[in-house]
Amino acid sequence: MRVMQEIKKESGIRLQKARNDAGYSLTKMSAAMNGELAPSRISNYEQGTRMMTVPTAIAVSDLLGVSPAYLLVIDESLSPFD
């Protein structure tokens, strides 16, 4: 369990950094995703209380221009093209 908590925390840190780097507020990111993710859900991911599913990580990574594997703490590479 402890390892999963650490992964959720790191995933949240990475998501928040990628979102901020892309210039999105929680509300603007939600709107850019056509409301598929509520701002509160994004916040839950960033706080490490929830973990993104693979399809969600793919959609979010497309918007933010990072690798889904990076967001899911599977890989350290930011770029989806590495």
RAJO-V998829 format. One record per pair of residues at least 4 apart in sequence whose ideal C-beta (glycine too) atoms are under 8 Angstrom apart, sorted by the first residue. I is the first residue (numbers start at 1). GAP is how many residues later the second one is. D is the distance in Angstrom with one decimal. If there is no record, write none. Layout:
I&GAP&D ; I&GAP&D
This chain:
1&4&6.4 ; 2&4&6.5 ; 3&4&6.4 ; 4&4&6.3 ; 4&47&7.7 ; 5&4&6.4 ; 5&43&7.1 ; 6&4&6.3 ; 7&4&6.1 ; 7&44&7.3 ; 7&66&4.9 ; 8&4&6.4 ; 8&40&4.1 ; 8&41&7.4 ; 8&42&7.4 ; 8&43&5.0 ; 9&4&6.6 ; 9&39&4.0 ; 10&4&6.4 ; 10&63&4.9 ; 11&4&6.2 ; 11&34&7.0 ; 11&37&7.1 ; 11&40&6.3 ; 11&41&6.8 ; 11&60&6.1 ; 11&61&6.2 ; 11&62&5.1 ; 12&4&6.2 ; 12&33&5.7 ; 12&34&4.4 ; 12&35&5.8 ; 12&36&4.2 ; 13&4&6.4 ; 13&33&7.8 ; 14&4&6.2 ; 14&52&7.7 ; 14&56&6.1 ; 14&57&5.6 ; 14&59&7.0 ; 15&4&6.1 ; 15&27&7.5 ; 15&30&5.5 ; 15&31&5.4 ; 15&37&7.6 ; 15&45&7.0 ; 15&56&5.8 ; 16&4&6.2 ; 16&30&4.4 ; 17&4&6.0 ; 18&4&6.3 ; 18&46&4.4 ; 18&47&7.8 ; 18&48&4.8 ; 18&52&7.9 ; 18&53&7.0 ; 18&60&7.9 ; 19&5&4.9 ; 19&7&7.7 ; 19&10&5.7 ; 19&23&7.4 ; 19&27&7.6 ; 19&45&6.3 ; 20&4&7.6 ; 21&43&7.7 ; 22&41&7.4 ; 22&42&4.8 ; 22&43&6.6 ; 24&4&4.7 ; 24&5&3.9 ; 24&8&6.6 ; 24&39&7.9 ; 24&40&7.6 ; 25&4&6.8 ; 26&4&6.4 ; 26&13&3.8 ; 26&16&5.2 ; 26&17&5.9 ; 27&4&6.4 ; 27&12&5.2 ; 28&4&6.2 ; 29&4&6.5 ; 29&8&7.4 ; 29&10&7.5 ; 29&13&5.9 ; 29&34&7.1 ; 30&5&6.0 ; 30&7&5.7 ; 30&8&5.9 ; 30&9&4.8 ; 30&12&6.4 ; 31&4&6.9 ; 32&31&5.8 ; 33&4&5.2 ; 33&26&6.6 ; 33&27&7.5 ; 33&30&6.2 ; 36&23&6.9 ; 37&4&4.9 ; 37&5&5.4 ; 37&19&7.1 ; 37&23&7.5 ; 38&4&7.3 ; 39&4&6.2 ; 40&4&6.4 ; 41&4&6.7 ; 41&9&7.1 ; 42&4&6.4 ; 43&4&6.1 ; 44&5&4.8 ; 44&6&4.2 ; 45&4&8.0 ; 45&5&5.6 ; 45&6&7.3 ; 45&7&5.6 ; 52&4&4.3 ; 52&5&4.5 ; 52&8&6.7 ; 52&19&6.5 ; 52&20&6.7 ; 53&4&6.9 ; 54&4&6.4 ; 54&14&7.0 ; 54&18&7.1 ; 55&4&6.5 ; 56&4&6.1 ; 57&4&5.9 ; 57&11&4.2 ; 57&14&4.8 ; 57&15&5.1 ; 58&4&6.5 ; 58&10&4.8 ; 59&4&6.8 ; 60&4&6.0 ; 60&8&7.6 ; 60&11&6.3 ; 61&4&7.6 ; 61&5&5.2 ; 61&6&6.0 ; 61&7&4.2 ; 61&9&7.4 ; 61&10&5.7 ; 61&19&6.3 ; 65&15&7.6 ; 66&4&5.2 ; 66&5&6.3 ; 66&12&5.2 ; 66&13&7.4 ; 66&14&6.8 ; 67&4&7.1 ; 67&8&6.3 ; 67&10&5.6 ; 67&11&6.2 ; 67&12&6.1 ; 67&13&4.4 ; 67&15&7.2 ; 68&4&6.1 ; 68&12&7.2 ; 69&5&4.1 ; 69&6&3.8 ; 69&8&7.1 ; 70&4&7.7 ; 70&5&5.7 ; 70&6&7.0 ; 70&7&6.0 ; 70&8&5.4 ; 77&5&4.2 ; 78&4&7.8
